[in-house]
Amino acid sequence: MGKTCTELFAGIDCTVLGNADDEVSGIAYRSDRVQPGDAFFCVVGMTSDGHSFAQDAINRGAKVLVVQRKVYLADATDVTEIVVKDTRKAMAAAAANFYDHPSKDIALVGITGTNGKTTTTYLVEHIARVAGKRTGVIGTVGIRIGDAQEKSAHTTPESPDLQQLFARMRDARVGVVAMEVSSHALDLDRTWDTQFAVTAFSNLTQDHLDYHHTFEAYFEAKARLFSKDYPAKRVICIDDKWGKELLRRCSVAEDSVVTTGFDPSAQIHPADVQYAPTHTTVTLDVRGSLYTFDYPLVGKFNVENIMCAFGIGLQLGFSADVIVEALEEAPQIPGRLERVSAPNTGGVSVFVDYAHTPDALEKALSSIMALTPGRTICVFGCGGDRDASKRPIMGRAALAADHAVVTSDNPRTEDPLAIIEDIVSGMGSGMDRFEVEADRRAAIAQAIAQAHAGDSILIAGKGHEDYQLVGDQVLSFDDRVVAAEELARAFGSEPAAE
């Protein structure tokens, strides 16, 4: 499959320096991945400028360069240059052209917000499956096309990878795709020229301020998904001021909006909720009609996710009865308040959750404490090379537990002890409430050693991840596996006597 430059840049404001009839066989944005015949997009990044790699791309066989400024190279006599205002946005539009706008052929749901995106995508996919649709998922946990699972390097892939993925889903006859849309992806135009059927907003709490710098900038990045750039039906949780502001904007634009939340003015809100250790019973008021059902997820924040998924299902055209039927058998979401299984737990409940923001940690702890007759112990850390301003706030949030063990998360290139010091700075001087153990396995073992029957342990921050990033190493580490091993070490590998 190929496209001429004329076809590839149709609808894109550009200047062609060379042969517009040149055929492009692929799109590349990293010079080390260029294949002969590719168009290489010189993307200007935060730490490097793709224009500096133009010669390397040509040496590897690129026949078209897409640039924001003309590049003068010694060995580029037969290379066509396409000059655009913004190579990143042009790359997204060209990728959509290259794959014949595949998002138009699927019902694409884009879900954004700080917390709840992954769970909601899985719930939406499950609803669509019960409704008889072939489905796909794109997000933090990975990619699923039908029943085939793949890993993903980003929550929302770069635009050429994303459009290729949509094309694969289209060709596999996928009908509904649920996708997490990160603030980075929106700010970096990874989803530009993508057509959504429904866009949904969960909440906004502190995260990624190392990138966005202010809450307002973080919100505006999320809000792009609800602007005229992405026309769609909307689902908006209005429990925080950011959701209310999105509702105001979408109402002015006369969008079709379904509101959700604990706020009784929301079109979908709970009339009653009963929490249990293994499930939740909820009565939802859905535009004046009441639906009572059980679902096998726990915690208040999952009520929010259930309501968001319900609203998305309605916006996709599914009946409320089908949505309820699906939610009653909702799947366990990998690494989202996932209970660790072991032959003998000694009566201790261990949960693994991806909570890596202060709000998510507070909500996860609140949910577990409400279901725990004994003490709750929290094992957590913070990632390196990420928003450092939230570390002391995470420390304070963890003090909601009866006891906390501060440890390493993914330190990346930072000193783990320096990260821990940042966290502990927000926890006061009461060492009776927390302890420090930089080794994550040892921290999990310490928490289990301190727990008694009826207690719960929350291991937060990494969730579904099966690795730990330390320096330039990717180490094998899965909280769920490690916790099961440490439970067996503490209580034995035989089932507990009845």
Summary of the structure (lengths in Angstrom):
residues: 498
radius of gyration: 24.3
end to end distance: 63.6
largest distance: 80.1
contacts: 1806
relative contact order: 0.09
helix: 35%
strand: 23%
